[in-house]
Amino acid sequence: MTDTMPDRLSINPSSPHFNAELLERGVGIRFKGVEKTNVEEYCVSEGWVRVAVGNTRDRKGNPLTIKLSGPVEPYLKDTAEG
């Protein structure tokens, strides 16, 4: 697998943008220069992330999210450390 990150990635297995192999390697997200650990989905070309809002869940059991706009920088944690 290459070290290039996709334009869009989601941690939800029912999403068409889900990539289990890439998520197993460890993905980090810098949003507006700050490391975010609660990102559910991101899109680099459109410049947004979806972050979970506390422990709140919708009626299907999925976390409630809000969409934040700004520069998104995804990276692989295994290559950043080593």
C-alpha positions as CSV (number, residue, x, y, z in Angstrom):
1,M,0.0,0.0,0.0
2,T,1.2,3.5,-0.8
3,D,1.7,6.2,1.7
4,T,-0.7,8.6,0.0
5,M,-3.8,9.5,1.9
6,P,-7.2,9.5,0.2
7,D,-9.1,12.7,-0.3
8,R,-11.9,11.5,1.9
9,L,-12.0,8.9,4.7
10,S,-14.6,7.7,7.2
11,I,-14.4,5.4,10.3
12,N,-18.0,4.3,9.8
13,P,-18.0,0.8,8.2
14,S,-21.3,1.5,6.4
15,S,-19.8,4.5,4.6
16,P,-18.5,4.2,1.0
17,H,-15.4,6.1,2.1
18,F,-14.4,3.5,4.7
19,N,-11.0,1.9,4.3
20,A,-10.2,-0.7,7.0
21,E,-6.6,-1.4,5.8
22,L,-5.7,2.2,6.0
23,L,-7.4,2.8,9.4
24,E,-5.5,-0.2,10.9
25,R,-2.2,1.5,10.0
26,G,-3.3,4.5,12.1
27,V,-4.5,7.8,10.7
28,G,-3.8,11.2,12.3
29,I,-5.6,14.4,11.5
30,R,-4.4,17.9,11.9
31,F,-7.2,20.4,11.6
32,K,-6.2,24.1,11.5
33,G,-2.8,23.0,12.8
34,V,-4.2,21.2,15.9
35,E,-4.2,17.4,16.3
36,K,-7.8,16.1,16.5
37,T,-8.6,12.6,18.0
38,N,-12.4,12.6,17.7
39,V,-12.7,12.9,13.9
40,E,-15.3,10.6,12.3
41,E,-14.8,11.7,8.7
42,Y,-12.7,14.1,6.7
43,C,-12.5,15.6,3.2
44,V,-9.3,17.4,2.2
45,S,-10.5,18.9,-1.1
46,E,-13.6,20.4,0.4
47,G,-11.8,21.4,3.6
48,W,-14.0,19.9,6.4
49,V,-14.0,17.3,9.2
50,R,-16.9,15.7,11.1
51,V,-16.2,15.4,14.8
52,A,-18.2,13.6,17.4
53,V,-20.2,15.8,19.9
54,G,-19.5,14.3,23.3
55,N,-21.1,10.9,23.9
56,T,-24.5,11.8,22.3
57,R,-25.9,9.2,20.0
58,D,-28.7,9.3,17.3
59,R,-31.6,6.9,17.3
60,K,-29.6,4.4,15.3
61,G,-26.7,4.4,17.8
62,N,-24.3,6.4,15.7
63,P,-22.4,9.4,17.3
64,L,-23.9,12.8,16.6
65,T,-21.4,14.9,14.6
66,I,-20.8,18.5,13.6
67,K,-19.1,19.6,10.4
68,L,-16.2,22.0,10.9
69,S,-14.6,23.9,8.0
70,G,-10.9,24.6,7.6
71,P,-7.6,23.2,6.4
72,V,-7.3,19.4,6.9
73,E,-3.9,17.5,7.0
74,P,-4.2,13.7,7.2
75,Y,-1.2,11.6,7.8
76,L,-0.2,8.0,8.7
77,K,0.9,7.6,12.3
78,D,3.2,4.7,11.5
79,T,5.3,6.7,9.1
80,A,5.3,9.9,11.3
81,E,6.8,8.0,14.2
82,G,9.4,6.0,12.3
